[in-house]
Structures are given as C-alpha cells and as structure tokens.
Amino acid sequence: MHNLILCQAPEKDEDTAPSTEERLLSIEGRLDGIQSQFDGIQSELNGLRCRFDNLDARLDAFISRFGNIEQLLHTLVGTASAGSAA
C-alpha cells in the first residue's frame, strides 16, 4: 500500500507573486533606467573630455608664449651685455 501525495497549483489570487510577463516588464523598466543613467554619465564624460582638450590647448598656447618671452629676455640680456662691453 502506497500513500499518494496530491499536489495542486496555488489558487490564482491577485495578491500573489506577479506573472512572468509583469516581472519581465519590471526588469525592462529598470534596465531602461540604468541605460538612461549610463547615457547621462557618458554625456558628462564627453563634456569633461572637451573641457580637458580646451584646457590642453590653452596650456600649449601659454607654454608657447612663455617660450617667446624667455627668448626675448635672452635677447635683451645679450643686447645689454654687448652694449656695456662697448
């Protein structure tokens, strides 16, 4: 003699766990939110890259001008030394 166990699916109640479709829609919504956040971060990084490129160009211009000033000073010192020797 064997004892049989009868298993039944739970009764459908509106307060039970969401359906597979509802869970997938929820996951899709969260993924869309994450994608939006990622897009925002990527946009901010692109803006920072542009600002750093601009800063780099300005620094190069400053270094160039500083080099010109240094050459002018050497020329002035050389002129002053040659004038005092004469």
HELIX and SHEET records of a PDB file:
HELIX    1   1 THR A   20  ALA A   85  1                                  66    
END                                                                             
